[in-house]
Amino acid sequence: MNFINYHNKSFRAVSNSENGQTSEETIFYYKQEGNILTAKYSGGAIKKGHLIGLVSEDGVIDMRYHQIDIEGNLRTGKCKSIPETLEDGSLRLHESWEWTSDDFSKGTSVIEEII
């Protein structure tokens, strides 16, 4: 089993459920120390966001996030991201997320590594 390290990788949202806020303009900047992952993100409908999570040995990320959108709303959520290695060696993350504020709805999204 290969341990995936997300340190200094950047990702762009490529798809999202209608009730989500990330878009192709949203860029995530990942940092990792051991199995602790953090990221800053912004773009599109998101003015500023942060996430923190734990990375399992198979690269699955269990994270929590908070963000402020361009309308000034503070939203929070949780997400599980499952990695896929693409032919060029870059990573694609398949995400299942849920808002822990507002309407508590669920959704799915995909983000891909920017090479």
C-alpha positions in Angstrom: 0.0 0.0 0.0 1.5 3.4 -1.0 1.1 6.2 1.4 -0.2 9.3 -0.4 1.3 12.6 0.8 -0.7 15.7 -0.1 1.9 18.2 1.1 2.3 21.2 -1.2 -0.3 19.9 -3.7 -2.9 22.2 -5.2 -6.4 21.1 -6.4 -9.2 22.6 -8.4 -12.8 21.7 -8.1 -14.1 20.1 -11.4 -17.6 19.1 -10.4 -20.0 19.6 -7.4 -23.6 19.0 -6.4 -25.9 21.9 -6.9 -26.1 22.6 -3.2 -22.3 23.0 -2.9 -20.3 26.2 -3.2 -17.0 25.1 -4.8 -16.5 25.6 -8.6 -13.8 25.5 -11.2 -12.6 28.9 -9.8 -12.0 27.3 -6.3 -8.4 26.4 -5.6 -7.2 24.3 -2.6 -3.7 24.6 -1.3 -2.9 21.4 0.8 -0.2 21.0 3.5 0.5 17.8 5.4 2.5 16.9 8.5 2.4 13.2 9.3 -1.2 12.2 8.9 -2.6 15.7 9.6 -3.8 17.6 6.6 -4.7 21.3 6.4 -5.6 23.5 3.5 -6.6 27.0 2.6 -9.0 27.6 -0.3 -10.8 30.4 -2.1 -12.3 31.3 -5.4 -15.7 31.5 -7.1 -18.4 31.7 -4.4 -15.9 31.2 -1.6 -14.1 34.2 -0.2 -12.0 32.2 2.3 -12.0 28.7 3.6 -9.9 26.3 5.7 -10.0 22.6 6.3 -8.3 20.2 8.7 -8.3 16.4 8.4 -6.7 13.1 9.0 -5.2 11.0 6.2 -5.4 7.2 6.5 -2.8 4.8 5.3 -4.7 4.4 2.0 -4.9 8.1 1.4 -8.5 8.6 2.4 -9.1 12.0 4.0 -11.6 12.6 6.8 -11.9 16.3 7.1 -13.9 19.2 8.6 -14.1 22.6 6.9 -15.3 26.1 7.4 -15.7 28.9 4.9 -17.0 32.4 4.3 -18.8 32.9 1.0 -18.8 36.0 -1.1 -22.2 37.0 0.5 -20.6 37.0 4.0 -22.2 33.7 5.2 -20.1 31.4 7.5 -20.7 27.7 6.7 -19.2 24.5 8.1 -19.1 20.9 6.9 -17.5 17.5 6.9 -16.1 15.5 4.0 -14.6 12.2 3.1 -12.2 12.2 0.1 -11.2 9.1 -1.7 -8.1 9.4 -3.9 -7.7 8.1 -7.4 -4.3 8.2 -9.2 -4.7 9.3 -12.9 -2.7 8.1 -15.8 -0.3 11.1 -15.6 0.3 10.4 -11.9 -1.8 13.3 -10.7 -4.5 12.8 -8.1 -8.3 13.1 -8.3 -10.3 13.2 -5.1 -13.9 11.8 -5.0 -15.6 13.7 -2.2 -18.8 13.0 -0.2 -19.6 16.0 2.0 -22.3 17.3 4.3 -23.1 20.7 5.6 -23.0 20.9 9.4 -24.7 24.3 9.3 -27.6 25.9 7.4 -29.7 23.1 5.7 -27.4 20.2 6.7 -27.7 18.8 3.1 -25.3 16.4 1.5 -23.5 16.2 -1.8 -20.6 15.0 -3.8 -17.8 16.7 -5.6 -14.6 16.0 -7.5 -11.3 17.9 -7.3 -8.2 17.3 -9.3 -4.6 18.1 -8.7 -3.1 21.1 -10.6 0.1 20.0 -12.2 
